[in-house]
């Protein structure tokens, strides 16, 4: 992995994570500390799954 591809992968993961985290916060409403941790963790797993899924489809 070159420096450019690592930067692109990191930017993609961060953008997916930010979008999914925002979606989680909109759906939850009142946010407690535990809900923030769970939401951030779930968004991180979702971002990783989205990146892997996109790579699988684009390498066909």
N, CA, C and O atoms as a Tripos MOL2 file, in Angstrom:
@<TRIPOS>MOLECULE
protein
  240   239    60     0     0
PROTEIN
NO_CHARGES

@<TRIPOS>ATOM
      1 N           0.8540   -1.1740    0.0000 N.3       1 UNK1
      2 CA          0.0000    0.0000    0.0000 C.3       1 UNK1
      3 C           0.8970    1.2340    0.0000 C.2       1 UNK1
      4 O           1.7660    1.3820    0.8590 O.2       1 UNK1
      5 N           0.6830    2.0890   -0.9430 N.am      2 UNK2
      6 CA          1.4760    3.3160   -1.0280 C.3       2 UNK2
      7 C           0.9020    4.3720   -0.0850 C.2       2 UNK2
      8 O          -0.1640    4.1930    0.5040 O.2       2 UNK2
      9 N           1.6240    5.4560    0.0390 N.am      3 UNK3
     10 CA          1.1660    6.5360    0.9010 C.3       3 UNK3
     11 C          -0.1380    7.1430    0.4330 C.2       3 UNK3
     12 O          -0.9990    7.5030    1.2360 O.2       3 UNK3
     13 N          -0.2750    7.2550   -0.8870 N.am      4 UNK4
     14 CA         -1.5140    7.8330   -1.4360 C.3       4 UNK4
     15 C          -2.7050    6.9300   -1.1930 C.2       4 UNK4
     16 O          -3.7670    7.4170   -0.8040 O.2       4 UNK4
     17 N          -2.5660    5.6340   -1.4080 N.am      5 UNK5
     18 CA         -3.6890    4.7300   -1.1940 C.3       5 UNK5
     19 C          -4.0480    4.6360    0.2890 C.2       5 UNK5
     20 O          -5.2170    4.4700    0.6350 O.2       5 UNK5
     21 N          -3.0550    4.7400    1.1550 N.am      6 UNK6
     22 CA         -3.3360    4.7460    2.5910 C.3       6 UNK6
     23 C          -4.1090    5.9970    2.9850 C.2       6 UNK6
     24 O          -5.0180    5.9400    3.8140 O.2       6 UNK6
     25 N          -3.7450    7.1230    2.3890 N.am      7 UNK7
     26 CA         -4.4470    8.3730    2.6710 C.3       7 UNK7
     27 C          -5.8850    8.3130    2.1680 C.2       7 UNK7
     28 O          -6.8030    8.7640    2.8540 O.2       7 UNK7
     29 N          -6.0830    7.7650    0.9860 N.am      8 UNK8
     30 CA         -7.4310    7.6350    0.4270 C.3       8 UNK8
     31 C          -8.2720    6.6880    1.2770 C.2       8 UNK8
     32 O          -9.4410    6.9660    1.5410 O.2       8 UNK8
     33 N          -7.6900    5.5810    1.7030 N.am      9 UNK9
     34 CA         -8.4120    4.6170    2.5430 C.3       9 UNK9
     35 C          -8.7940    5.2450    3.8840 C.2       9 UNK9
     36 O          -9.9060    5.0490    4.3740 O.2       9 UNK9
     37 N          -7.8770    5.9880    4.4660 N.am     10 UNK10
     38 CA         -8.1640    6.6530    5.7410 C.3      10 UNK10
     39 C          -9.2570    7.6950    5.5840 C.2      10 UNK10
     40 O         -10.1550    7.7850    6.4220 O.2      10 UNK10
     41 N          -9.1920    8.4830    4.5200 N.am     11 UNK11
     42 CA        -10.2260    9.4880    4.2780 C.3      11 UNK11
     43 C         -11.5850    8.8400    4.0490 C.2      11 UNK11
     44 O         -12.6050    9.3460    4.5180 O.2      11 UNK11
     45 N         -11.6020    7.7190    3.3280 N.am     12 UNK12
     46 CA        -12.8620    7.0290    3.0870 C.3      12 UNK12
     47 C         -13.4480    6.4870    4.3980 C.2      12 UNK12
     48 O         -14.6440    6.6230    4.6510 O.2      12 UNK12
     49 N         -12.6020    5.8770    5.2190 N.am     13 UNK13
     50 CA        -13.0860    5.3570    6.4990 C.3      13 UNK13
     51 C         -13.6070    6.4640    7.4050 C.2      13 UNK13
     52 O         -14.6380    6.3000    8.0590 O.2      13 UNK13
     53 N         -12.9080    7.5800    7.4480 N.am     14 UNK14
     54 CA        -13.3420    8.6970    8.2930 C.3      14 UNK14
     55 C         -14.6560    9.2710    7.7940 C.2      14 UNK14
     56 O         -15.5300    9.5960    8.5970 O.2      14 UNK14
     57 N         -14.8100    9.4030    6.4860 N.am     15 UNK15
     58 CA        -16.0570    9.9510    5.9660 C.3      15 UNK15
     59 C         -17.2320    9.0030    6.2100 C.2      15 UNK15
     60 O         -18.3210    9.4490    6.5720 O.2      15 UNK15
     61 N         -17.0200    7.7030    6.0170 N.am     16 UNK16
     62 CA        -18.0790    6.7410    6.3350 C.3      16 UNK16
     63 C         -18.4190    6.7960    7.8260 C.2      16 UNK16
     64 O         -19.5910    6.8070    8.2010 O.2      16 UNK16
     65 N         -17.3850    6.8320    8.6710 N.am     17 UNK17
     66 CA        -17.6130    6.8640   10.1070 C.3      17 UNK17
     67 C         -18.3860    8.1170   10.5110 C.2      17 UNK17
     68 O         -19.3220    8.0370   11.3070 O.2      17 UNK17
     69 N         -18.0070    9.2620    9.9730 N.am     18 UNK18
     70 CA        -18.6850   10.5170   10.3210 C.3      18 UNK18
     71 C         -20.1510   10.4840    9.8840 C.2      18 UNK18
     72 O         -21.0360   10.8920   10.6360 O.2      18 UNK18
     73 N         -20.4000   10.0020    8.6750 N.am     19 UNK19
     74 CA        -21.7740    9.9220    8.1950 C.3      19 UNK19
     75 C         -22.6260    8.9670    9.0100 C.2      19 UNK19
     76 O         -23.7660    9.2860    9.3470 O.2      19 UNK19
     77 N         -22.0880    7.8070    9.3290 N.am     20 UNK20
     78 CA        -22.8360    6.8300   10.1200 C.3      20 UNK20
     79 C         -23.0290    7.3040   11.5590 C.2      20 UNK20
     80 O         -24.0730    7.0480   12.1580 O.2      20 UNK20
     81 N         -22.0390    7.9880   12.1160 N.am     21 UNK21
     82 CA        -22.1780    8.5370   13.4680 C.3      21 UNK21
     83 C         -23.2650    9.6020   13.5150 C.2      21 UNK21
     84 O         -24.0740    9.6340   14.4410 O.2      21 UNK21
     85 N         -23.2760   10.4610   12.5220 N.am     22 UNK22
     86 CA        -24.3090   11.4920   12.4540 C.3      22 UNK22
     87 C         -25.6920   10.8670   12.3140 C.2      22 UNK22
     88 O         -26.6410   11.3090   12.9600 O.2      22 UNK22
     89 N         -25.8100    9.8470   11.4780 N.am     23 UNK23
     90 CA        -27.0740    9.1380   11.3090 C.3      23 UNK23
     91 C         -27.5210    8.5250   12.6320 C.2      23 UNK23
     92 O         -28.7000    8.5970   12.9800 O.2      23 UNK23
     93 N         -26.5950    7.9260   13.3690 N.am     24 UNK24
     94 CA        -26.9000    7.3350   14.6700 C.3      24 UNK24
     95 C         -27.4290    8.4040   15.6260 C.2      24 UNK24
     96 O         -28.4280    8.1850   16.3110 O.2      24 UNK24
     97 N         -26.7600    9.5610   15.6750 N.am     25 UNK25
     98 CA        -27.1820   10.6210   16.5860 C.3      25 UNK25
     99 C         -28.5570   11.1690   16.2330 C.2      25 UNK25
    100 O         -29.3310   11.5210   17.1230 O.2      25 UNK25
    101 N         -28.8670   11.2440   14.9540 N.am     26 UNK26
    102 CA        -30.1840   11.7230   14.5320 C.3      26 UNK26
    103 C         -31.2640   10.7420   14.9820 C.2      26 UNK26
    104 O         -32.3340   11.1580   15.4270 O.2      26 UNK26
    105 N         -30.9920    9.4550   14.8700 N.am     27 UNK27
    106 CA        -31.9850    8.4570   15.2500 C.3      27 UNK27
    107 C         -32.1540    8.3250   16.7600 C.2      27 UNK27
    108 O         -33.2530    8.0300   17.2290 O.2      27 UNK27
    109 N         -31.1000    8.5350   17.5230 N.am     28 UNK28
    110 CA        -31.1510    8.3380   18.9710 C.3      28 UNK28
    111 C         -31.8920    9.4630   19.6740 C.2      28 UNK28
    112 O         -32.7240    9.1980   20.5410 O.2      28 UNK28
    113 N         -31.6120   10.7070   19.3240 N.am     29 UNK29
    114 CA        -32.2330   11.8280   20.0150 C.3      29 UNK29
    115 C         -31.3800   12.2580   21.1930 C.2      29 UNK29
    116 O         -30.2850   12.7900   21.0080 O.2      29 UNK29
    117 N         -31.8780   12.0300   22.4160 N.am     30 UNK30
    118 CA        -31.1160   12.3760   23.6160 C.3      30 UNK30
    119 C         -29.9190   11.4310   23.7190 C.2      30 UNK30
    120 O         -30.0700   10.2110   23.6550 O.2      30 UNK30
    121 N         -28.7340   12.0100   23.8770 N.am     31 UNK31
    122 CA        -27.5050   11.2130   23.8270 C.3      31 UNK31
    123 C         -26.8290   11.1850   25.1860 C.2      31 UNK31
    124 O         -26.5370   12.2250   25.7750 O.2      31 UNK31
    125 N         -26.5880    9.9820   25.6690 N.am     32 UNK32
    126 CA        -25.8510    9.7420   26.8990 C.3      32 UNK32
    127 C         -24.4200    9.3570   26.5140 C.2      32 UNK32
    128 O         -24.1620    9.0570   25.3480 O.2      32 UNK32
    129 N         -23.5050    9.3580   27.4540 N.am     33 UNK33
    130 CA        -22.1130    9.0140   27.1660 C.3      33 UNK33
    131 C         -21.9940    7.5910   26.6330 C.2      33 UNK33
    132 O         -21.2640    7.3520   25.6710 O.2      33 UNK33
    133 N         -22.6920    6.6580   27.2380 N.am     34 UNK34
    134 CA        -22.6420    5.2760   26.7880 C.3      34 UNK34
    135 C         -23.1790    5.1440   25.3650 C.2      34 UNK34
    136 O         -22.6410    4.3810   24.5630 O.2      34 UNK34
    137 N         -24.2400    5.8880   25.0520 N.am     35 UNK35
    138 CA        -24.7890    5.8490   23.6970 C.3      35 UNK35
    139 C         -23.8080    6.4120   22.6770 C.2      35 UNK35
    140 O         -23.7650    5.9440   21.5390 O.2      35 UNK35
    141 N         -23.0280    7.4010   23.0650 N.am     36 UNK36
    142 CA        -22.0030    7.9420   22.1610 C.3      36 UNK36
    143 C         -20.9300    6.9050   21.8670 C.2      36 UNK36
    144 O         -20.4880    6.7690   20.7260 O.2      36 UNK36
    145 N         -20.5100    6.1740   22.8970 N.am     37 UNK37
    146 CA        -19.4850    5.1420   22.7200 C.3      37 UNK37
    147 C         -20.0190    4.0200   21.8380 C.2      37 UNK37
    148 O         -19.3360    3.5670   20.9200 O.2      37 UNK37
    149 N         -21.2250    3.5780   22.1140 N.am     38 UNK38
    150 CA        -21.8280    2.5070   21.3110 C.3      38 UNK38
    151 C         -22.0390    2.9700   19.8770 C.2      38 UNK38
    152 O         -21.7670    2.2210   18.9390 O.2      38 UNK38
    153 N         -22.5150    4.1810   19.6970 N.am     39 UNK39
    154 CA        -22.7250    4.7100   18.3530 C.3      39 UNK39
    155 C         -21.4350    4.8560   17.5700 C.2      39 UNK39
    156 O         -21.3810    4.5250   16.3860 O.2      39 UNK39
    157 N         -20.4010    5.3480   18.2240 N.am     40 UNK40
    158 CA        -19.1050    5.4960   17.5500 C.3      40 UNK40
    159 C         -18.5280    4.1410   17.1800 C.2      40 UNK40
    160 O         -17.9420    3.9810   16.1090 O.2      40 UNK40
    161 N         -18.6940    3.1660   18.0660 N.am     41 UNK41
    162 CA        -18.1930    1.8190   17.7750 C.3      41 UNK41
    163 C         -18.9700    1.1720   16.6360 C.2      41 UNK41
    164 O         -18.3760    0.5640   15.7450 O.2      41 UNK41
    165 N         -20.2730    1.2950   16.6600 N.am     42 UNK42
    166 CA        -21.0910    0.7280   15.5960 C.3      42 UNK42
    167 C         -20.7980    1.4110   14.2610 C.2      42 UNK42
    168 O         -20.7780    0.7570   13.2180 O.2      42 UNK42
    169 N         -20.5730    2.7100   14.2920 N.am     43 UNK43
    170 CA        -20.2360    3.4340   13.0670 C.3      43 UNK43
    171 C         -18.8660    3.0030   12.5390 C.2      43 UNK43
    172 O         -18.6690    2.9340   11.3260 O.2      43 UNK43
    173 N         -17.9300    2.7160   13.4230 N.am     44 UNK44
    174 CA        -16.6110    2.2560   12.9890 C.3      44 UNK44
    175 C         -16.7050    0.8910   12.3070 C.2      44 UNK44
    176 O         -16.0670    0.6570   11.2810 O.2      44 UNK44
    177 N         -17.5040   -0.0040   12.8840 N.am     45 UNK45
    178 CA        -17.7040   -1.3230   12.2670 C.3      45 UNK45
    179 C         -18.4020   -1.1730   10.9200 C.2      45 UNK45
    180 O         -18.0360   -1.8340    9.9480 O.2      45 UNK45
    181 N         -19.4020   -0.3060   10.8660 N.am     46 UNK46
    182 CA        -20.1080   -0.0630    9.6040 C.3      46 UNK46
    183 C         -19.2120    0.5630    8.5500 C.2      46 UNK46
    184 O         -19.3120    0.2180    7.3730 O.2      46 UNK46
    185 N         -18.3380    1.4790    8.9510 N.am     47 UNK47
    186 CA        -17.4090    2.1050    8.0110 C.3      47 UNK47
    187 C         -16.4340    1.0890    7.4430 C.2      47 UNK47
    188 O         -16.1360    1.1080    6.2490 O.2      47 UNK47
    189 N         -15.9400    0.2110    8.2880 N.am     48 UNK48
    190 CA        -15.0300   -0.8290    7.8290 C.3      48 UNK48
    191 C         -15.7410   -1.7820    6.8720 C.2      48 UNK48
    192 O         -15.1770   -2.1800    5.8520 O.2      48 UNK48
    193 N         -16.9690   -2.1440    7.2010 N.am     49 UNK49
    194 CA        -17.7410   -3.0300    6.3180 C.3      49 UNK49
    195 C         -18.0330   -2.3600    4.9780 C.2      49 UNK49
    196 O         -17.9850   -3.0160    3.9370 O.2      49 UNK49
    197 N         -18.3310   -1.0740    4.9930 N.am     50 UNK50
    198 CA        -18.5910   -0.3520    3.7510 C.3      50 UNK50
    199 C         -17.3380   -0.2780    2.8820 C.2      50 UNK50
    200 O         -17.4170   -0.4390    1.6640 O.2      50 UNK50
    201 N         -16.2050   -0.0400    3.4910 N.am     51 UNK51
    202 CA        -14.9340    0.0150    2.7380 C.3      51 UNK51
    203 C         -14.6040   -1.3400    2.1240 C.2      51 UNK51
    204 O         -14.2520   -1.4220    0.9470 O.2      51 UNK51
    205 N         -14.7150   -2.3940    2.9120 N.am     52 UNK52
    206 CA        -14.4190   -3.7370    2.4150 C.3      52 UNK52
    207 C         -15.3990   -4.1260    1.3180 C.2      52 UNK52
    208 O         -15.0040   -4.7100    0.3100 O.2      52 UNK52
    209 N         -16.6640   -3.8080    1.5060 N.am     53 UNK53
    210 CA        -17.6740   -4.1180    0.4900 C.3      53 UNK53
    211 C         -17.4390   -3.3700   -0.8070 C.2      53 UNK53
    212 O         -17.5830   -3.9370   -1.8900 O.2      53 UNK53
    213 N         -17.0760   -2.0980   -0.7050 N.am     54 UNK54
    214 CA        -16.8030   -1.3270   -1.9140 C.3      54 UNK54
    215 C         -15.5850   -1.8650   -2.6420 C.2      54 UNK54
    216 O         -15.5690   -1.9160   -3.8720 O.2      54 UNK54
    217 N         -14.5670   -2.2670   -1.8970 N.am     55 UNK55
    218 CA        -13.3740   -2.8390   -2.5190 C.3      55 UNK55
    219 C         -13.7110   -4.1510   -3.2070 C.2      55 UNK55
    220 O         -13.2050   -4.4180   -4.2960 O.2      55 UNK55
    221 N         -14.5400   -4.9620   -2.6070 N.am     56 UNK56
    222 CA        -14.9190   -6.2530   -3.1900 C.3      56 UNK56
    223 C         -15.6580   -6.0520   -4.5080 C.2      56 UNK56
    224 O         -15.4440   -6.7970   -5.4650 O.2      56 UNK56
    225 N         -16.5120   -5.0640   -4.5570 N.am     57 UNK57
    226 CA        -17.2830   -4.8100   -5.7840 C.3      57 UNK57
    227 C         -16.4000   -4.1570   -6.8550 C.2      57 UNK57
    228 O         -16.5560   -4.4520   -8.0400 O.2      57 UNK57
    229 N         -15.4880   -3.2880   -6.4620 N.am     58 UNK58
    230 CA        -14.6820   -2.5800   -7.4530 C.3      58 UNK58
    231 C         -13.5670   -3.4410   -8.0440 C.2      58 UNK58
    232 O         -13.0230   -3.0900   -9.0900 O.2      58 UNK58
    233 N         -13.2140   -4.5540   -7.4060 N.am     59 UNK59
    234 CA        -12.1430   -5.4220   -7.9030 C.3      59 UNK59
    235 C         -12.6550   -6.5400   -8.8030 C.2      59 UNK59
    236 O         -11.9070   -7.4640   -9.1220 O.2      59 UNK59
    237 N         -13.8780   -6.4740   -9.2050 N.am     60 UNK60
    238 CA        -14.4470   -7.5260  -10.0590 C.3      60 UNK60
    239 C         -13.8760   -7.4750  -11.4330 C.2      60 UNK60
    240 O         -14.2410   -8.2860  -12.2840 O.2      60 UNK60
@<TRIPOS>BOND
     1     1     2 1
     2     2     3 1
     3     3     4 2
     4     3     5 am
     5     5     6 1
     6     6     7 1
     7     7     8 2
     8     7     9 am
     9     9    10 1
    10    10    11 1
    11    11    12 2
    12    11    13 am
    13    13    14 1
    14    14    15 1
    15    15    16 2
    16    15    17 am
    17    17    18 1
    18    18    19 1
    19    19    20 2
    20    19    21 am
    21    21    22 1
    22    22    23 1
    23    23    24 2
    24    23    25 am
    25    25    26 1
    26    26    27 1
    27    27    28 2
    28    27    29 am
    29    29    30 1
    30    30    31 1
    31    31    32 2
    32    31    33 am
    33    33    34 1
    34    34    35 1
    35    35    36 2
    36    35    37 am
    37    37    38 1
    38    38    39 1
    39    39    40 2
    40    39    41 am
    41    41    42 1
    42    42    43 1
    43    43    44 2
    44    43    45 am
    45    45    46 1
    46    46    47 1
    47    47    48 2
    48    47    49 am
    49    49    50 1
    50    50    51 1
    51    51    52 2
    52    51    53 am
    53    53    54 1
    54    54    55 1
    55    55    56 2
    56    55    57 am
    57    57    58 1
    58    58    59 1
    59    59    60 2
    60    59    61 am
    61    61    62 1
    62    62    63 1
    63    63    64 2
    64    63    65 am
    65    65    66 1
    66    66    67 1
    67    67    68 2
    68    67    69 am
    69    69    70 1
    70    70    71 1
    71    71    72 2
    72    71    73 am
    73    73    74 1
    74    74    75 1
    75    75    76 2
    76    75    77 am
    77    77    78 1
    78    78    79 1
    79    79    80 2
    80    79    81 am
    81    81    82 1
    82    82    83 1
    83    83    84 2
    84    83    85 am
    85    85    86 1
    86    86    87 1
    87    87    88 2
    88    87    89 am
    89    89    90 1
    90    90    91 1
    91    91    92 2
    92    91    93 am
    93    93    94 1
    94    94    95 1
    95    95    96 2
    96    95    97 am
    97    97    98 1
    98    98    99 1
    99    99   100 2
   100    99   101 am
   101   101   102 1
   102   102   103 1
   103   103   104 2
   104   103   105 am
   105   105   106 1
   106   106   107 1
   107   107   108 2
   108   107   109 am
   109   109   110 1
   110   110   111 1
   111   111   112 2
   112   111   113 am
   113   113   114 1
   114   114   115 1
   115   115   116 2
   116   115   117 am
   117   117   118 1
   118   118   119 1
   119   119   120 2
   120   119   121 am
   121   121   122 1
   122   122   123 1
   123   123   124 2
   124   123   125 am
   125   125   126 1
   126   126   127 1
   127   127   128 2
   128   127   129 am
   129   129   130 1
   130   130   131 1
   131   131   132 2
   132   131   133 am
   133   133   134 1
   134   134   135 1
   135   135   136 2
   136   135   137 am
   137   137   138 1
   138   138   139 1
   139   139   140 2
   140   139   141 am
   141   141   142 1
   142   142   143 1
   143   143   144 2
   144   143   145 am
   145   145   146 1
   146   146   147 1
   147   147   148 2
   148   147   149 am
   149   149   150 1
   150   150   151 1
   151   151   152 2
   152   151   153 am
   153   153   154 1
   154   154   155 1
   155   155   156 2
   156   155   157 am
   157   157   158 1
   158   158   159 1
   159   159   160 2
   160   159   161 am
   161   161   162 1
   162   162   163 1
   163   163   164 2
   164   163   165 am
   165   165   166 1
   166   166   167 1
   167   167   168 2
   168   167   169 am
   169   169   170 1
   170   170   171 1
   171   171   172 2
   172   171   173 am
   173   173   174 1
   174   174   175 1
   175   175   176 2
   176   175   177 am
   177   177   178 1
   178   178   179 1
   179   179   180 2
   180   179   181 am
   181   181   182 1
   182   182   183 1
   183   183   184 2
   184   183   185 am
   185   185   186 1
   186   186   187 1
   187   187   188 2
   188   187   189 am
   189   189   190 1
   190   190   191 1
   191   191   192 2
   192   191   193 am
   193   193   194 1
   194   194   195 1
   195   195   196 2
   196   195   197 am
   197   197   198 1
   198   198   199 1
   199   199   200 2
   200   199   201 am
   201   201   202 1
   202   202   203 1
   203   203   204 2
   204   203   205 am
   205   205   206 1
   206   206   207 1
   207   207   208 2
   208   207   209 am
   209   209   210 1
   210   210   211 1
   211   211   212 2
   212   211   213 am
   213   213   214 1
   214   214   215 1
   215   215   216 2
   216   215   217 am
   217   217   218 1
   218   218   219 1
   219   219   220 2
   220   219   221 am
   221   221   222 1
   222   222   223 1
   223   223   224 2
   224   223   225 am
   225   225   226 1
   226   226   227 1
   227   227   228 2
   228   227   229 am
   229   229   230 1
   230   230   231 1
   231   231   232 2
   232   231   233 am
   233   233   234 1
   234   234   235 1
   235   235   236 2
   236   235   237 am
   237   237   238 1
   238   238   239 1
   239   239   240 2
@<TRIPOS>SUBSTRUCTURE
     1 UNK1         2 RESIDUE 1 A UNK
     2 UNK2         6 RESIDUE 1 A UNK
     3 UNK3        10 RESIDUE 1 A UNK
     4 UNK4        14 RESIDUE 1 A UNK
     5 UNK5        18 RESIDUE 1 A UNK
     6 UNK6        22 RESIDUE 1 A UNK
     7 UNK7        26 RESIDUE 1 A UNK
     8 UNK8        30 RESIDUE 1 A UNK
     9 UNK9        34 RESIDUE 1 A UNK
    10 UNK10       38 RESIDUE 1 A UNK
    11 UNK11       42 RESIDUE 1 A UNK
    12 UNK12       46 RESIDUE 1 A UNK
    13 UNK13       50 RESIDUE 1 A UNK
    14 UNK14       54 RESIDUE 1 A UNK
    15 UNK15       58 RESIDUE 1 A UNK
    16 UNK16       62 RESIDUE 1 A UNK
    17 UNK17       66 RESIDUE 1 A UNK
    18 UNK18       70 RESIDUE 1 A UNK
    19 UNK19       74 RESIDUE 1 A UNK
    20 UNK20       78 RESIDUE 1 A UNK
    21 UNK21       82 RESIDUE 1 A UNK
    22 UNK22       86 RESIDUE 1 A UNK
    23 UNK23       90 RESIDUE 1 A UNK
    24 UNK24       94 RESIDUE 1 A UNK
    25 UNK25       98 RESIDUE 1 A UNK
    26 UNK26      102 RESIDUE 1 A UNK
    27 UNK27      106 RESIDUE 1 A UNK
    28 UNK28      110 RESIDUE 1 A UNK
    29 UNK29      114 RESIDUE 1 A UNK
    30 UNK30      118 RESIDUE 1 A UNK
    31 UNK31      122 RESIDUE 1 A UNK
    32 UNK32      126 RESIDUE 1 A UNK
    33 UNK33      130 RESIDUE 1 A UNK
    34 UNK34      134 RESIDUE 1 A UNK
    35 UNK35      138 RESIDUE 1 A UNK
    36 UNK36      142 RESIDUE 1 A UNK
    37 UNK37      146 RESIDUE 1 A UNK
    38 UNK38      150 RESIDUE 1 A UNK
    39 UNK39      154 RESIDUE 1 A UNK
    40 UNK40      158 RESIDUE 1 A UNK
    41 UNK41      162 RESIDUE 1 A UNK
    42 UNK42      166 RESIDUE 1 A UNK
    43 UNK43      170 RESIDUE 1 A UNK
    44 UNK44      174 RESIDUE 1 A UNK
    45 UNK45      178 RESIDUE 1 A UNK
    46 UNK46      182 RESIDUE 1 A UNK
    47 UNK47      186 RESIDUE 1 A UNK
    48 UNK48      190 RESIDUE 1 A UNK
    49 UNK49      194 RESIDUE 1 A UNK
    50 UNK50      198 RESIDUE 1 A UNK
    51 UNK51      202 RESIDUE 1 A UNK
    52 UNK52      206 RESIDUE 1 A UNK
    53 UNK53      210 RESIDUE 1 A UNK
    54 UNK54      214 RESIDUE 1 A UNK
    55 UNK55      218 RESIDUE 1 A UNK
    56 UNK56      222 RESIDUE 1 A UNK
    57 UNK57      226 RESIDUE 1 A UNK
    58 UNK58      230 RESIDUE 1 A UNK
    59 UNK59      234 RESIDUE 1 A UNK
    60 UNK60      238 RESIDUE 1 A UNK
